Every structure is written in C-alpha cells, then in structure tokens.
Amino acid sequence: MKKSITLIVLVISCLQIFGQSTQYWQQHVDYTMDIDMDVENYQFTGKQKLVYTNNSPDRLNEVFYHLQFNAFQPGSEMDIRLQNVPDPDKRMSVNKGTVEHPVFESRIATLKPNEIGYQKVISLTQDGKPVAYNIFGSIMKVSLNTPLDPGMKTTFDLEFKGQVPLTIRRAGRDNKGGVALSMAQWYPKLAEYDFEGWHANAYLGREFYGVWGNFDVTIHIDKNYTIGGSGYLQNPQEVGHGYEDPSKKLNLPTGDKLTWHFKAPNVHDFSWAADPNYIHEKVIGENNVMLHFFYKNEPDIIKVWKELPEKTKEILTFFNNNVGPYPYKQYSVIQAGDGGMEYAMCTFISGKRSFGSLVGTTAHEFAHSWFQFILASNETKHSWMDEGFTSYISDAAINQVLNQNKETPNIEDYKNYFNLVYSGIEEPLTTFSDRFESNLAYERAAYSKGSIFLSQLGYVIGKENLEKTLKAYYDEFKFKHPQPNDIKRTAEKVSGLQLEWYLNYWVSTTKFIDYAVRSVEGQQIMLERKGTMPMPIDLKVTFEDGSSADYNIPLQMMYGHKPTEATVLESWSWVNPIYTIHTDKKVLSAEIDPKHLMADVNREDNSLNH
C-alpha cells in the first residue's frame, strides 16, 4: 500500500513538473509589421513586433521561427529533397532527358544570387534586450533570455531583410502568368507550440501549421502596384486601386510609393500579391461578405475571369449551408502563385485556365477557408484532414454549381485510391506530408483517401448524420486546432455509434476493404470478407419472384447501426470472415454496396446471380 501511495504522489509530481493538462489550450500571437518593398530588385526590409502569449501549461525556454524564403536556395533541404524524390513536382524541376527517359533537374539548384529567396535577420530582441539565435536553413531557434512561464507574454522585435525568389513553388516573383509578386511565406513566422511540443519543420514546399493571432501589416510599395491579400484595408481612400469608397474623396499622397495598411483578425497567416496590371473587381456575397477578384488586364484572362464572381457567390453559399458560416467579411481570389494555394482570407490561383478549371480550383481553395483556415488542423501531420475534407466538400459544391449531376461527386477520388492500392506505394495517412516516399503517394493519400474518409463515413453512419457531423465539427472546433480524434468523436456523438475502428483502420494503416458475395443458393446467401479492413454492409437482394429487399449488416464493434429503411440483420464480428443470410424466398441475386460508397478494392465479386 505504501508503494502505491508513493507511486501516485510521483505521478502527480511529474504531471506538475512537465505541465501536462487535459484541458484544451492554444498559443496566441499579435504581429505588427512594417515592410518597404523595392519592386526593381525584389528586395524588401521589414520591422516586426511580435507579442507572444504562452497559454500552455509549460515553461518555454526557447521559441522557433520559420524563415521559409531561405528554402529557395541551392543546397537547401527543399532543393536536396527535390533532387532525390522519384517523381519531382514538374513546377519545381526541368526534364533534361526525354519523356521515355526523364532526367529531372531542380530549378532551385540553378538559381543565381539575384534569383534566390532569403530572409536575413538583422537584429532580434526579447523585451528590449538582444537575444541569442541560430539559423538552420528555413528554421531559426531562439534561446530566450527569460523563460516564458504559463500565462505570460513576451515581446520580440525583429528587423530583417528579404529577397523574393523566382516563382518555384507557390510564392515568388514573375510567375508564368506574369504576376510581379506572390508574397506567401514572406515574413519570419513563429512556429506553433501545442500539446505535442514545437512544430519546427523545415519548409519543403508543401503544408503549413501556424499560431492563431492578429496581424497589423503596413506595406510601402510603388504606387502603380495593386495589392490583394489577407486582411481588411484600413486606408482605402489613401491608396485607391478599386478599394476606395466612390462617395468619398480620394486622398492620395505625393511621392513614388503608396502605404497600404491591413489588419487581419483571428487568423494564422498573412499573404499578399501585387502587380501593376491588376484588374480589381468586387461583388457582395451572402452575409455581406465582400468578394474581391484580382487578375491581369489581358484579353484571354479577362474572358474567363469575368464570369467567376457570380459562381464564387454560389460557392460561398454552398459552404455556408453545408459546413458553417464564413466568419470574415472579406475573401479575395487572386491571380498569383503557381497553381492554387489557400491562405488566410484569400487564395492564389494561376490565371490561364478554362472556366471549369477556374471555378473548380476556386471552389477547392475557398473550401480551405473552412478546412484549415477556420478548422486549423496540423496539415503537416494530418494533411488528409485539410486536403481530403476540402476535396470532398468542394467536389460537392462543384457538382451543384456547375450542374454536373453526379450521384457520387468525388467518384474520381475512389478511382485514384484504387490505383494507389494496386500501385504498391501506399503509405498510411499518418505519414508526415513532406515525408511520403513519392509525390504521387502523398497526393493520392491526402486528397483522394482523405476525401473518401468522409464519403465512406456517410456510408457507415448515414448521409444525414454525416451532414450533421460536419456542422457540429465546425461549431465545436472553429478557430481551434482539431485533431483526427475530434472528427471521430464528433461523428460518434452525432450518430451514437462507436467509430474508433474506422479512424484506426483508414488512417493509421494501409489495410484495405474487399468483400464478396461468395454464394447464392436457394434461400441462402453467403458473404465473405476477403480484405483486411472490416465494414458494415449494405446488401440489395433480388428474389426469383421479381421482388427485392435491402438489408443492412452492422459491424459488431459499432454497437449499433445507421438510420436506414433497410432491414437490419444481426451484426457481423470482424473476426469472422464469413456471414450467412437466410431468407424467406428463393434468391435470384445479391449485391453488396449498390451505391458504391464503400471503397471496396475489387467490386467484380460484389454481386452474384443464382
């Protein structure tokens, strides 16, 4: 007994020492930045004041910053990774061989000194005193002068110089569409610290994870340039460029530069783009959200982009109705970057596209405002939670907005997933986004398998319960950092079913689903689980007299079944590979999952005729 008491005291002491807590918390930042941009040499100087609030239960002795422009240099981790991955991103590499025998060369490796990106720290203080720091490529480690205790704040003042790289991936200058500046990943950004610790991951060109906070950003730039991006412009009458209130007089300053002042509340990133040849268009969407559009003043671009605003309004309404209300009063669709990429209150999209591609990409990137920028999961670790959920809901939006009338809007994701399974390169969804062995394995996993997580969840718990789950997930976890267990627990609360098995099998393993109708004889049907992942079964049976019936076979470890009009049969335990059904009539045929919502890797044996 004495030993037990001693052990309990020791455990309590350890919990106190290491600051473990079961209560949710998240860190907070307040950025104030002043940037002066030279559009001739693509260099800029900046001053950053960062007030950091430690809401964790831990004492912090260090902090980490992301210096992501440093990745765009020969010899960087992103460059070396690009040279060694078997299928490098075509936007980031050049094929020096042939189509049959490709030899890829990293575009980063050939950047000249005036073409690279960098963020150079000139000075850094903590609460007014110089503080020691070390830079490791795109990560800076800062050793605090004074440890930051739980509940306390500290202020970092940082002066830095930057150079905008040629557009290699997402950010940069002079992209293929001719956009001058795509300013993403442009400022020293504090890394996130959560219950798992610091997330100080080097930038390799893929996903992000940031600290919730407020941004106050001032940008000085050539007066001919129009800026679009995160935040609300505070001085529209002093910059014009389509922001001004036409009922009020413009008050443009003299000189070669304009000063743009933006504020972005309750976000975890800040991005902007600028070009001297932007058209700036505005329309008002649902709930008085101002939708801004920035695109090049070129005939082939204008022809396609002029029809985008009305479709974007429809997309906004769809997401409001099917996930939750967009919480900001502004969103910008900006021709910039190298494809399509989401940022706080805006997206960068390449301009030269067909109308269908432009609407589809806008829907996908806008959906990220919900899945990652409001429901801010750690997409570095759980890329399927942002890319997959975004793919699912944006496919549904496109299906409606473009009148595609698909019974399964994300049907292509099923095809991509099946190809991934048969390719032999599949890795678990728990793999860090940058650490998949190939880009193809990442894309098929994060986007396609992640999308199927939701559509197949609807198969497990019922479509109406899935719809309720998404709205409940939004309501409970907006402006937080939800984890995989959070979407699972939300679905459990909505449906009343146990779903730990589903999250584990689909996310943490590469086990696959494969069921078959093994035999149909007289009044008996025998089903077989041939795959390694168990599932509940929807079964359609046609009888010899021409009648038919629908059956639902719950998975035993669900401890219940979804709402259904089908006849619910006895549950099927995952340990048993065979399940037998006895009917009152002679059976003509039986078909498993007639709606094809279950990702069965071999559907050829899902039906059988007598």
SULHU-V174927 format. One record per helix or strand of 3 or more residues. SS is the DSSP state (@ for helix, = for strand). FROM is the first residue (numbers start at 1). TO is the last residue. If there is no record, write none. Layout:
BEGIN
ss from to
SS FROM TO
SS FROM TO
END
This chain:
BEGIN
ss from to
@ 2 18
= 28 38
= 43 53
= 60 66
@ 68 71
@ 77 84
= 93 95
= 104 106
= 118 126
= 132 136
= 139 148
= 153 163
= 181 183
= 213 222
= 226 229
@ 236 238
= 257 267
= 272 275
= 278 284
@ 286 288
= 290 296
@ 299 305
@ 308 322
= 330 335
= 340 343
= 346 349
@ 355 367
@ 383 401
@ 411 423
@ 433 435
@ 439 461
@ 463 477
@ 484 495
@ 500 508
= 515 521
= 524 529
= 537 543
= 548 555
@ 556 558
= 567 572
= 578 582
= 587 592
@ 603 605
= 607 609
END
